[in-house]
Amino acid sequence: MAESAACPAFQLGRPRYDQGSFAGRLRHFIDIIDPRTLFVSEKQLKECIKLLDDYNHGTLHPGVSDQQLWEAQKIKQAIIHPDTGEKIFMPFRMSGYVPFGTPIVIGLLLPNQTVLSTIIWQWLNQSHNACVNYANRNATKPTPTSKFLQGYAGAVTSAVSIAVGLNVLIKNANKLSPASRTIIQRFVPFPAVGSAATANICNVALMRHSELSEGIDVMDSSGKVVGSSKVAARHAIMETAFTRVVLPMPIFVLPPIIMSHLERLKFLQRNRRLMLPIHSFVCLLTFSLSLPVAISLFPQMSQIEVSRLEPEIAAATDCKSVTYNKGL
């Protein structure tokens, strides 16, 4: 009974954990963002896909356990896009968001930024975000390259403009003492949270704008596509944008607070060379915790009542609610 509770019976295409609760979604997305899946070889991925195909066609070897099937599905979900069936480029997978994004976060939070360094780090940050948003979008409809470029340009421009404005404002605060200016510079991330959230909303909205004009596929309880809905697309983008608002809050706030306390320790005052490694670890830890929490706010496969959608969709199904891929 204990083993059964720990590892439920496998269900193809369905999450292992209850997606109706935040705790269940958190456990699900911790699986999806597991960085160990970045090291899965092409051979291992093909074996996982074959295992799932064998299960689907009823030709599975009797010795295969539920745990093996859940692990195979986890690996497939972490690497393969659910709409296109294609591999997501490693740095732009959700499992690669923290490993590839942490160096950029460290750069963003470094003290004593110049205008040039601020521009470079903000450009790198929004470039990475744009590619992650594009790679993990709802891809039931094709996205023109022009829409990708619009989102990229809009997000980078807004982020750089706000960040440079803050940087210049602080450097021109001549009335403040050097000590006061240093303290304020360290806590620039507080207002930077607002700028990051604004830029992230812009990034998501512009990167996925074509979904609003063309709609996204919605499916009935059996997985059959019953229509394309602009209303569902609007909900998908709003939910994704909200997760991007929550995501930077702990990343931009906690490391400066933690480091301001750690720097008072005599050990670190005597060993200044350890500051950067410790700062990097604090950023990595904060990013690793904030990502699964943020993306767990909503299920990836979200449901919406048919009565809230377009009349033609309501006429095409007897279901009271339909499902759509929110994207990540």
Salt bridges, closest charged atoms under 4 A:
ASP31 OD1 - LYS74 NZ 3.77
ASP34 OD2 - ARG36 NH2 2.73
ASP34 OD2 - LYS74 NZ 2.76
GLU42 OE1 - LYS87 NZ 2.88
ASP54 OD2 - LYS50 NZ 2.95
GLU211 OE2 - ARG208 NE 2.82
ASP217 OD1 - LYS141 NZ 2.66
GLU263 OE2 - ARG186 NH2 3.04
